Amino acid sequence: MEFSTWLAFFAASWAISLSPGAGAIAAMSSGLNHGFRRGYFTTFGLILGILTQILLVGAGLGALIATSSIGFAIVKWLGVAYLVYLGIQQWRAPATPMVAADNDAAQVTRRQLVLRGWAINAVNPKGTVFLLAVVPQFLDLKASLVQQYLVIAATLGFTDLVVMAGYTVLAARVLSALRSPAHIKAMNRTFGGLFVAAGALLASFKRSV
């Protein structure tokens, strides 16, 4: 991949990472519930999910999912169900102030946060279709595709590390300022509703014919 091509993709990567979606909601939700240091582990999972998607696209499985009605539907509804499940969990989360949340943080392990982030991005056919549409525009078919996919994965991973850190710390700062259980409950329900809305948007998404 030529440097000028990479610069164009680097700019596109910031737009991809900054665009609001299930990943941003997950990052903010983790910051809200667990603070920055623990909540940021969700971002590692989100990036692993992106890498999984890139691997599927690179191996040709992404095209199969995008063109197969059954395969696309299975992946899509798994993603919808998971987002709605997260929304219900967040909606029903206890209105725990920051200090108490820190004391109870061990109840949710870092591994669980990573797996949660991975599932959000890995089981998302919108991501597959998006990568299938965007990535080929930056590929040089005469050069090593493996190296180019590695560069693309590293670039997307870097921008997501930075952007999701911003989303997580923003929510963590809000959390530290909240003291009233009513305010925390309202925030939990807001993020719960956003997860469900993201699931509804995914449910309405159709593959291109």
Buried (B, 14 or more C-beta within 10 A) or exposed (E): BEEEBBEBBBEBBBEBBBEEBBBBBBBBBBBBBBBBEBBBBBBBBBBBBBBBBBBBBBEEBBBEBBEEEEBBEBBBBBBBBBBBBBBEBBBEBEBBBBEEBBEEBEEBEBEEBBBBBBBBBBBBBBBBBBBBEBBEEBBEEEEEEEEBBBBBBEBBBBBBBEBBBBBBBBBBEBBBEBEEEEBBBEBBBBBBBBBBBBBBBBBEBEBEE
